[in-house]
Amino acid sequence: MSDWNSYVQELGAKARTAAQKLAQLTGGQRSEALVRMAERINQHQAELIEANAKDIAAAQQAGLADALVARLKLDETRVSKMAASVAEIAQQVDPVGQVIEGYNRPNGLRIVKMRVPLGVVLFFYESRPNVTSDAAALCIKSGNAVILRGGKEAIHSNQAIARVISQSLEASKIDPAVVQMVQSTDRALVPPLLKLDRYIDLVIPRGGESLIRAVVAESTIPVLKHFTGNCHIYIDASAASMPLQVSDVCVNAKTSYPGGAVCNAVEHLLIHKDALTAVLPQICMDLMESKVEIRGDERLRAFCPAAKSTTDADWDTEYLGMTLSIKVVDSVDDAIEHINRHGSRHTDAILATDTRAIERFVAGVDSASVMVNASTRFADGGEYGLGAEIGISTDKLHARGPMGATDLTTSKWIVTGNWHQR
């Protein structure tokens, strides 16, 4: 353990020093470094794919599910997309130095609130190797150093990507300690990492609920959390005249990602009683054709006998698979109450044409993202124009929803006087 303590202390100290240097660079210099990073990722495609092949072989030997192996895989197309994502982040408006507000006081003082980097971010994540370059790019864009701790299933891929990033930073004359990859997946490293509040400003865990809860339990550093994605779609009475459109959105929200195993997939439908006979037959038919298991309350099963019975536990469950529960509600207020009681404050949607119902739903549902006549699957940094996301926060403090470069900044007050004295 003493060796791990020394190792993580060195990681933290290097990251803090690198972050202080990075914060002094211009937005143009940081963007140029990202452009060079994107170029190098493309240039090293073969090297990255070769390293990834080791992870794929190990995953298959360990009997990892096919869907999880598919998430791990890198090919030329995916590496090109990684590079394109970094290049897109490079072209975004620089968040550092943006004036949030500014005003003059009656005594002549000029008060300005400005965006500045957080400092050092510790990022835990699992599976997909492209997250390595996305997280590094977002942190560099926002002027932060980052310590990356990926999952063991992608260790060779992540290390290879980190080497390319390090080389590109050196070529840009930037301290490569701006992006550091933890070189071991030993779990004994985690507790000392989470005690580095002297050096690290924020922890972002991205992965399964067990990972996030373990990080929260151990950390002395502030943690941005996203425990579950228990997402809902409410179908209002006013949508009764549009059964095909309603069904298409619901099926997309459940099935557009293979296996439905993503945090922004819909897990529960709430259908207004006055829309039931109009929309339910189409929804049930389309979901069953897509191999989705339907569960329902007693009122729902009277109209859809093929549905299995729900239990109280179903409404609090993020299935992360091809299962969907459906409940009949009497009003938009009933839907809001159900979502706020059972949801995870991630993403919830309303399908409606009634403006008053939409306004009531948007104001009443306490979630990071509220969709109006759109699939929950749009709750994504790329779809929001952020280029990529470092995570999705269901917290309310600091950042909420998909987090881009701007969400990796904090603020600083700049007060300018003319030799003022109080």
Secondary structure, 3 states (H helix, E strand, C coil): CHHHHHHHHHHHHHHHHHHHHHCCCCHHHHHHHHHHHHHHHHHCHHHHHHHHHHHHHHHHHCCCCHHHHHHHCCCHHHHHHHHHHHHHHHCCCCCCCCEEEEEECCCCCEEEEEEEECCEEEEEECCCCHHHHHHHHHHHHCCCEEEEECCHHHHHHHHHHHHHHHHHHHHCCCCHHHEEECCCCCHHHHHHHCCCCCCCCEEEEECCHHHHHHHHHHCCCCECCCCCCCEEEEECHHHCCCHHHHHHHHHHHHHCCHHHCCCCCEEEEEEEHHHHHHHHHHHHHHHHHCCCEEEECHHHHHHCCCCEECCHHHHHCCCCCCEEEEEEECCHHHHHHHHHHHCCCCEEEEECCCHHHHHHHHHHCCCCEEEECCCHHHCCCCCCCCCCCCEEECCCCCCCEEECHHHHEEEEEEEECCCCCC
